[in-house]
Amino acid sequence: MSRMHRDRLTTHASDDRNSAGDGAQNHAQSRQKEMRRHERFRLLIQLLAAAFFNGYAAGFLKGKIFTGKTKLLCVPVLNCYACPGALGSCPIGAMQAVAGGRHRVSFYVLGTLMLFGTVCGRLLCGFLCPFGMIQDLLYRIPLPKLKIPRRTDKILRYLKYAVLVIFVLLMPVLTAGPLGGGDPWFCKYVCPAGTLEGGIPLLLKNETLRQSAGFLFSWKCAVLIAVLLGAVLISRCFCRYLCPLGAVYALFNRFALYQMQLDSARCIGCAKCDAACPMALDVRKELTGGECIRCGRCKAACPADAIGSGFQTGKIQNQTKSQS
Amino acid sequence: MSTKCKWVLRLGCIAAAAVCILIGIWRGECAVILQKAVKICLECIGIG
């Protein structure tokens, strides 16, 4: 082989390698771009939802809450009805309000949750929940992150079901007398959303409430600080381990109308979906399970367009990006 | 879970949800919720 020919072949091979490298780099960049676009879109939806559920802006200025009739409707997310801006009722608070009264079980709230759960599942956690949005934003703070060992993580996830059964369903009923009067245990001792959205804004504006704050308020602030710190270190920490509403929706997630689907034939096993998942799931195994909040980050991160999502009114329209 | 099974569950849940909501309204639960929601919930904000 002449030297010139050998040089030419070497140059061609190096060109091929360079172009392959450039292609991979371009692909990775386009994925990153896609992820940023998706996250901007999701944040916009979360902000709009938070503004919609807390649309009574005057309440924040006056230190008073909204008293209109829309409050008999439950919102589909954890949004405290003591928040000055809240236009609807928190389903978890409403369930305890009825359970602590004469009726013990709230069919109205149960039915509402079944409806939301069957249609959307945990899509509501990923896209609409204001407290979820706060956690997403906190996790963006550039501090070292905690990685919970998989086994511990799996066990801890059952905590939210315990919170649902003990604090939301049982204790308000057990502490109620024959005429009611049971305490809303979850709201009173655990709910960090109530302290953040309701307690702090109201106490800042209302002198009388400020003077009444005692040990319970300090306890609730401590819980709030722990949860917020947890959210900085562990992605969606409250949603994963403590949220009783997430536990309810998790029961419906497997068969909800909104589904995500993995096309195993397209999957290249790169695990980029796992790295992108805020719930730290093994996406290829747990995509259709109860823990996925349907945020769509895995879909945006997938270089092979192997993940599809949508309302399952027939077959899920997969891989829209590659088809278009 | 098969697609047929999922559809049975979905339709069953939606029907059950509608029945539950109607029973709740009939029992006057909405009034209880409204009554609680239009006053500042002292437990929720940590006053007690």
Interface residues (C-beta under 8 A of the other chain):
Chain A: I65 F66 T67 G68 K69 K71 L72 C74 C80 Y81 A82 A86 S89 G93 A94 A97 V98 G101 H103 S106 F107 Y108 V109 L110 G111 T112 M114 L115 G117 T118 V119 D183 P184 C187 K188 C191 G194 T195 G198 G199 L202 L203 L209 S212 A213 G214 L216 F217 W219 K220 C221 F252 R254 F255 A256 L257 Q312
Chain B: M1 C5 K6 L9 R10 C13 I14 A16 A17 A18 V19 C20 I21 L22 I23 G24 I25 R27 E29 C30 A31 V32 I33 L34 K36 A37 V38 K39 I40 C41 E43 C44 I45 G46 I47 G48
